Structure formats: structure tokens, C-alpha cells
């Protein structure tokens, strides 16, 4: 499935509610889902983690279409040629510390 196809599913299902809620509150829901994902990672339960990843993705799609950002195009523009910093695939940047 393409990102644009996933966005259409979320938009068709939730657009009226998302527009009524607005960007700030929709973004807040996204952040809450990221917190739930963090908690599920501690549990190491793959079903819970998968569900939370899907929730985070769905809320991110809501934020992006409310802001009229084509997330699929932005992803391709930024990551389509490998690492945005070093330009390599796989990434050859030095490892992150900590």
C-alpha cells in the first residue's frame, strides 16, 4: 500500500472529525499515541507494538493532510536517494552516541 492510499483511508474515515478538532488537538492525539507506543515497547508484546505503530501512523497522516502536506512526496524527496545526510544506502554516517 502506498502512503497516499493509507492517507485516503484515514481521510475518508476521520476527516470531518479531524477538521473539527483542528491541527493542535490532532497533533496532541498523535503525541499521545507516541507515548502509548513507548509504553508498548517496554512490554515487548508484538501485537501491542504493531497496533500502536499503526495508531501513530494514522494520526501522523491526519496531521499531514490537515496541514496540506503530501507526506508521500515529502518522504520520497527527503529519503528517496538514501540517507539525507550522507546520501548513501546503507547509511554511512557515524553511529549516534548514547
C-alpha positions in Angstrom: 0.0 0.0 0.0 1.3 3.5 -0.8 1.3 6.2 1.8 -1.3 8.1 -0.3 -3.6 5.1 -0.2 -3.3 4.9 3.6 -3.9 8.6 3.8 -7.1 8.2 1.8 -8.4 5.6 4.2 -7.8 7.8 7.2 -9.1 10.9 5.5 -12.3 9.1 4.3 -12.9 7.8 7.8 -11.9 10.7 10.0 -11.6 14.0 8.0 -14.7 15.6 9.4 -13.7 14.9 13.0 -10.0 15.9 12.3 -11.0 19.2 10.7 -13.4 19.9 13.6 -10.7 19.1 16.1 -8.0 21.2 14.2 -4.3 20.8 13.9 -3.3 21.5 17.6 -5.6 18.9 19.1 -4.9 16.4 16.3 -1.2 16.7 16.9 -1.8 16.3 20.6 -3.5 12.9 19.9 -0.5 12.0 17.7 1.9 12.7 20.6 -0.3 10.7 23.0 -0.1 7.8 20.6 3.7 8.1 20.5 3.6 7.8 24.3 1.4 4.7 24.1 3.9 3.3 21.6 6.8 3.9 24.0 4.9 2.1 26.8 4.1 -0.9 24.5 7.8 -1.1 23.5 8.6 -1.8 27.2 6.1 -4.7 27.2 7.8 -6.3 24.2 4.3 -7.6 23.1 4.5 -7.5 19.3 0.7 -7.3 18.9 0.5 -4.2 21.1 3.5 -2.7 19.4 2.1 -3.3 16.0 -1.3 -1.7 17.0 0.4 1.3 18.5 2.7 1.8 15.4 -0.5 1.7 13.2 -2.1 4.3 15.5 0.9 6.6 15.4 1.0 6.3 11.6 -2.8 7.0 11.3 -2.5 10.2 13.5 0.6 11.3 11.6 -1.4 11.0 8.3 -4.2 13.1 9.9 -1.8 15.8 10.8 -0.2 15.8 7.4 -3.4 16.2 5.4 -4.7 18.8 7.8 -1.5 20.8 7.0 -1.9 20.0 3.3 1.4 18.3 3.2 1.8 15.4 0.8 3.7 13.0 3.1 4.4 10.5 0.4 6.1 13.2 -1.8 8.0 14.6 1.1 9.2 11.2 2.1 10.4 10.5 -1.4 12.0 13.9 -1.7 13.9 13.6 1.6 14.7 9.8 1.8 14.3 8.7 -1.8 18.0 8.7 -2.6 19.3 7.1 0.7 20.4 8.8 3.9 19.6 12.5 3.7 22.8 13.4 5.5 25.4 11.2 3.8 23.5 10.2 0.6 24.4 6.5 1.0 22.3 3.4 1.1 23.0 1.9 3.6 23.8 5.0 5.7 27.5 5.6 6.3 27.0 8.3 8.9 28.9 7.7 12.2 26.8 6.0 14.9 24.8 8.1 17.3 26.3 8.4 20.7 24.4 7.4 23.8 
